Amino acid sequence: MKKILLLSDTHSFIDEQIMKYVRQADEVWHAGDIGDLSVTDAIQKEKPLRAVFGNIDDAKARVEFPLNNRFMCEGVDVWITHIGGYPDKYNVAIRDEIQSNPPKLFICGHSHILKVQFDKKLNLLHMNPGACGKHGFHQVRTMLRFEIDGEKIQQLEVIELGRK
């Protein structure tokens, strides 16, 4: 079993409130728009990190992290990308691949809107943790926390970090 902390759109911001949750996780996943790499450096000092770069990330982030990160966690096929869209409205850049070879868990960021939705057509769970940074139009900073146990995605929690 793995306890996962999922965050996105830090836009160069990390604080002790976020780090408290980082320390409680087994792994941290970042769905892009990292901003300054001091954010991912701080996380990696505490826990293993899987991340992708986002549209605001510079060349350094694009060298360190991929655009798409697809991997197995326990028995779950996971795909993380920054601009992924939503069920029935997936980004054109990934639409063909997600339809021909869907993961069990599809994660993206970018919108700053927390949303968890099951895609019945592709039989996958879509997650967007919202934004935990202070830049953007969102009003409340959010993250997601969940467990992967074998092939099960369970114990999903929304973490609200307060107003930005």
Rosetta blueprint (number, residue, H / E / L):
1 M L
2 K E
3 K E
4 I E
5 L E
6 L E
7 L E
8 S L
9 D L
10 T L
11 H L
12 S L
13 F L
14 I L
15 D L
16 E H
17 Q H
18 I H
19 M H
20 K H
21 Y H
22 V H
23 R H
24 Q H
25 A L
26 D L
27 E E
28 V E
29 W E
30 H E
31 A L
32 G L
33 D L
34 I L
35 G L
36 D L
37 L L
38 S H
39 V H
40 T H
41 D H
42 A H
43 I H
44 Q H
45 K H
46 E H
47 K L
48 P L
49 L E
50 R E
51 A E
52 V L
53 F L
54 G L
55 N L
56 I L
57 D L
58 D L
59 A H
60 K H
61 A H
62 R H
63 V H
64 E H
65 F L
66 P L
67 L L
68 N E
69 N E
70 R E
71 F E
72 M E
73 C E
74 E L
75 G L
76 V E
77 D E
78 V E
79 W E
80 I E
81 T E
82 H L
83 I L
84 G L
85 G E
86 Y E
87 P L
88 D L
89 K E
90 Y E
91 N L
92 V H
93 A H
94 I H
95 R H
96 D H
97 E H
98 I H
99 Q H
100 S H
101 N L
102 P L
103 P L
104 K L
105 L E
106 F E
107 I E
108 C L
109 G L
110 H L
111 S L
112 H L
113 I L
114 L E
115 K E
116 V E
117 Q E
118 F E
119 D E
120 K L
121 K L
122 L L
123 N L
124 L E
125 L E
126 H E
127 M E
128 N E
129 P E
130 G L
131 A L
132 C L
133 G L
134 K L
135 H L
136 G L
137 F L
138 H L
139 Q L
140 V E
141 R E
142 T E
143 M E
144 L E
145 R E
146 F E
147 E E
148 I E
149 D E
150 G L
151 E L
152 K E
153 I E
154 Q E
155 Q E
156 L E
157 E E
158 V E
159 I E
160 E E
161 L E
162 G E
163 R E
164 K L
